[in-house]
Amino acid sequence: MKYNETNWSQTFFPDLEQFEHDTNNQWFKIMLDGLYPDGKLGVPCLNKSFNKLGEEVDNEIVFRQDWFILKEDIV
């Protein structure tokens, strides 16, 4: 299923207030916009991952932490 900035929060957090949905949906859009074309956005509290198009994809990224690059590692 494909999600976007108008339905993501309402789908996964149905009990929130509208202003909370607005904030969550804006966050989701910003995060997707920042992904590389083949990137994935992991959302651990949902145990789900999404691609740049907002489609739910395999969830390996939520469980793998070795792909994180720490600021100290860059220096």
C-alpha positions as CSV (number, residue, x, y, z in Angstrom):
1,M,0.0,0.0,0.0
2,K,1.2,3.5,-0.8
3,Y,0.9,6.2,1.9
4,N,1.4,10.0,1.5
5,E,1.4,13.2,3.5
6,T,-2.4,13.2,3.8
7,N,-3.1,9.7,5.1
8,W,0.0,8.2,6.8
9,S,-0.7,9.3,10.4
10,Q,-4.4,8.7,10.2
11,T,-3.7,5.1,9.1
12,F,-1.2,4.2,11.8
13,F,-2.3,6.4,14.7
14,P,-6.1,6.7,14.5
15,D,-6.5,8.1,18.0
16,L,-4.6,11.3,17.6
17,E,-5.9,14.8,17.3
18,Q,-5.9,16.5,13.8
19,F,-3.0,18.8,14.7
20,E,-1.0,15.7,15.6
21,H,-1.8,14.0,12.3
22,D,-0.8,17.2,10.5
23,T,2.6,17.2,12.2
24,N,3.1,13.5,11.7
25,N,2.1,13.7,8.0
26,Q,4.5,16.6,7.5
27,W,7.3,14.7,9.2
28,F,6.6,11.7,6.9
29,K,6.7,13.9,3.8
30,I,10.0,15.6,4.9
31,M,11.6,12.2,5.6
32,L,10.6,10.7,2.3
33,D,11.7,13.8,0.4
34,G,15.1,13.4,2.0
35,L,15.6,9.8,0.9
36,Y,17.8,8.7,-2.0
37,P,15.7,7.0,-4.8
38,D,16.6,3.6,-3.4
39,G,16.5,4.7,0.3
40,K,14.3,3.4,3.0
41,L,12.7,5.1,6.0
42,G,12.5,2.9,9.1
43,V,9.8,3.7,11.7
44,P,10.6,1.4,14.7
45,C,7.5,2.3,16.7
46,L,5.5,0.8,13.9
47,N,7.9,-2.0,13.0
48,K,7.6,-0.8,9.4
49,S,9.8,0.6,6.6
50,F,8.8,2.8,3.6
51,N,10.5,3.6,0.3
52,K,10.7,7.1,-1.3
53,L,7.3,6.7,-2.8
54,G,5.7,6.0,0.6
55,E,5.2,2.3,-0.1
56,E,5.6,-0.2,2.7
57,V,8.7,-2.3,2.0
58,D,10.7,-5.1,3.7
59,N,11.4,-4.2,7.2
60,E,15.1,-5.3,7.5
61,I,16.2,-1.7,8.1
62,V,14.3,-1.4,11.4
63,F,16.3,-4.4,12.9
64,R,19.7,-3.6,11.4
65,Q,21.6,-0.8,13.1
66,D,25.0,-1.4,11.4
67,W,24.2,1.0,8.5
68,F,24.1,4.0,10.8
69,I,27.1,6.3,10.4
70,L,28.1,8.1,13.6
71,K,29.4,11.6,13.4
72,E,32.5,10.5,15.2
73,D,33.2,8.0,12.4
74,I,33.2,10.7,9.8
75,V,36.0,12.7,11.3
